[in-house]
Amino acid sequence: MAKPDQSVASLRMEDVGRHWEELHATKADDEVSWFRAEPASSLRLLEAWAPTHAGLVDVGAGSSPLVDRLLDAGWHDLTVLDVAATALAKVRERLSGDAGAVTYTCADVRSWRPGRTFAAWHDRAVFHFLVDPVERSRYVEAAADATVPAGVVVLATFAADGPTQCSGLPTSRYDADELATCFDAAFDLVHAEREEHLTPFGSVQPFTWVVLRRR
Ligand SMILES: C[S@@+](CC[C@H](N)C(=O)[O-])C[C@H]1O[C@@H](n2cnc3c(N)ncnc32)[C@H](O)[C@@H]1O
């Protein structure tokens, strides 16, 4: 795994929520590097690998329009989780009439205990912020607890040649085999691909996408 940028300090656990809260409160959706008007890769992979259309948690959902598109595509039992309440409030407001069809969970994924299972766990650009191996293990435990047997994790992180930091925080970078190793206590790698994400600022960020199946 490519090492995170040592010149960028990671935050203490209790400061993470405040950091993201401030970011969501001060930036418009299209003023952040990860903005994507249409979450095409997420949708395509979820449609291909989680065909039941039921029971999905989007971890670190931010204000992504993924949940809107999933509702349009007939998905149900959707949970959006984020450490920043402001992000979840934006989604709830945007969905208006459909807002009640979604469960909003304000939590830090590193300490979240799901208390139920899902057919699919989606994470675009959150796992790579976990630069501490203990936090990564906790995340994998939560994902394992939260997915049904044969359920899937659809995950995107910065690729091995991706950015070493994002939003003022250090990031870890991965190829598909490294992600498979991180999750191998409970998941098998079933699909991998690379994406070059074009940010609203015109720069390119290489991502690794993987689909992992719960044993
Ligand atoms: C880079 S953004 C990606 C947002 C969304 N997945 C997307 O693709 O547009 C990371 C998101 O994860 C949230 N986040 C960061 N650390 C988190 C944590 N430890 N637990 C839960 N959410 C977290 C942030 O508030 C932010 O909304």
The ligand as an ORCA input file, in Angstrom:
! r2SCAN-3c Opt
* xyz 0 1
  C     -14.658     12.349     -0.076
  S     -16.251     12.486      0.564
  C     -17.165     11.319     -0.453
  C     -18.659     11.532     -0.411
  C     -19.478     10.552     -1.255
  N     -19.185      9.172     -0.936
  C     -19.290     10.804     -2.722
  O     -18.814      9.927     -3.437
  O     -19.674     11.904     -3.167
  C     -16.072     11.619      2.108
  C     -17.351     11.625      2.934
  O     -17.189     10.756      4.044
  C     -17.568     11.391      5.240
  N     -16.694     10.824      6.272
  C     -15.367     11.042      6.426
  N     -14.883     10.311      7.444
  C     -15.939      9.595      7.922
  C     -16.075      8.663      8.964
  N     -15.030      8.292      9.724
  N     -17.307      8.118      9.206
  C     -18.371      8.480      8.450
  N     -18.289      9.374      7.440
  C     -17.088      9.921      7.171
  C     -17.380     12.886      4.982
  O     -18.231     13.699      5.764
  C     -17.716     12.976      3.495
  O     -19.090     13.206      3.298
*
